[in-house]
Amino acid sequence: MQLLLLILEEFGLATGLRININKCEVTGIHCDDIDLADVLANFAGTRTTHHLFVACTFTTRLWLEAALWPNCQGVAASLQSVTVSVSDFRESLMLETDTGHRHGMSSLFILICSSVWRERNERIFRDKETSLCQIINFIRDEAQAWAFAGAKALRRLLWEPP
């Protein structure tokens, strides 16, 4: 729940849309005839948000690809620091990012986490896999759409020289 609140808060900062958490009602997703324990039994390893969004091999490769983008060099350093939660990783990411690019990095953090979550759902519920390259291209396209829609901090992060 804390991670969801953090992502909603960052989304509000990045887009200018404010979300009143006190008025939001979060309810669980109910899927008939699906035993989530059976679905997740096929996935070896730790099932934590830190593993899913930061530590698993697939996600780490995704973050390392993002580290190659302009003004995103702090991503690689954050991956090397010892973190035990997604919040720790995000905090490390913000500390490794230049002050003028932190809002843009928050937007990129949201984009990458939401893409990982979307891919997770596709694999679990639809038995479909998307390649790492396709996900990276999706994130770039989505970042461009956000920048075009007014996310100035994201545009500065990804398309303006350091």
N, C-alpha and C positions, 0 to 999 in steps of 0.2 A: 504494500500500500504506500509506503514511504517513497519508493521508487516512482510510482505513478504520480504522486504529488509533486515530486522533484521534476519529472518530465513535463507535467502540465505547467508548472511555474516557469520553467525554462522556455517552453513554447510561448507563453504569454510575454516574456521578456523579448524573445526573438522576433515575434510577429507584431507586438503592440496590442494583441488581444488579451484582455484580462479575464481570468476565469475565477469566479467566486466559488471556492472549494466548499464553503458552507452550504451552498445551494445545490451542489452536485450530489447525485445519488449514484453510488457505484454498486452495481449488482453483479453477481457471478454469471458467467455464461453457462447455460444449461444445454447439453447436447444429449438427446435421447439415444439410447443404445450404445453409448461410448463409455467404456471404462478407462479413464485416463491413466490409471495405474498400469493397465495392460499396454496402452499405447506407449507410455514412457519406458516400459521394461526393456525395449529394444535399444535404448540409448545408454551406453556404458558411461561410467564416470559420475562425477558430482553434478547434481541437478540444482544448481544455485543460479541466481541472477548474475553473479560475478562470472561464473563459468560461461553462461550463455552469452553475455554481452562483452566479455573481455578476454577470458582465458582459453576458451576452446580454440583449437587450431584454425578452424574456418574463420572465426571472428577475428582472431589475431591477424590473419592474413589480410582481412578486410581493413582493419585499422592500419596495418603497415602500408597498404596501397594508398590510403588516405594521407599518410605521412609524406608521400611523395608530392602532394599537391602544394601549390604556393602557400606560404605562411603557415603550414601545418607541421613543421618539423618537430614541434613539441609532442606530437602523438607518439613517435617512436620512443622518446625519453620516458613518457608516461607508462608505456607498455613495459619498460625495463624496471620501473620502480615497483616495489613490493606493495601490492594492494590486496585487500581482503574483501572489498565490497565494490559495487558499482559506484557508490558515492565517493569512496576513496579514490577510485580511478578518475572520476570526473574532477575531483578536487586537484589531483595531480596534473590532469590535463589543463586545467585553468592556470595552475602555477607555472607550467612549462610554456604557456602561450603568452605572447606579448600582450600587454594591457589593452592596447587598441584593437586587438582581434578577439578578445574573450567572448563578446556577445556572438560573434560569428562562429566561434568554436562551439559555443553552446548550441547553436542551431545545427551545426554539423553533427554534434553528439546526438541530438534528437533524431536527425535523419538516419544516422547509422544504426542507432538502437531500434528505431521503428522498422528499418529494413531487415534487421536480424530477426525481430519478432515476427514480421510478415513471412519471412522465409521459414521460420520455425513452424508457424501455423500451416503453411503450404505443405511442408514435409509430413507433419503429423496428421492433419485432417484431410488432405487431398492426395497424399502420396506423390507429390510433385517436387522435383528439385530444380533449382535455378543455379547456373554456374556462378562462380565468384565474379567473373568478368561481367556477366549480365547484371549482377547486383551492383557492382561498382558503377557501371554505366547508368543504371537506374538512379543511384544516389546523385551522380553528376547532373543528370537531367532534372531531377527533383530540386536540387540546389539551384539550378539555373531558373526553374519556374518560381521558386521562392524569391530569388533575387529580383526577377522581373516583376513579381507581385509586390515588392517593396521591402524585402528583408535586406536593408542596406548593409548591415554588419556582415552578413553572409557574403554579399557581393564583394565587400572590401577584403574579406578573408581569402576568398578563392580567386578573384580576378584582378586585384590591384597589386602592383609590385610592393615588396616589403619596404 
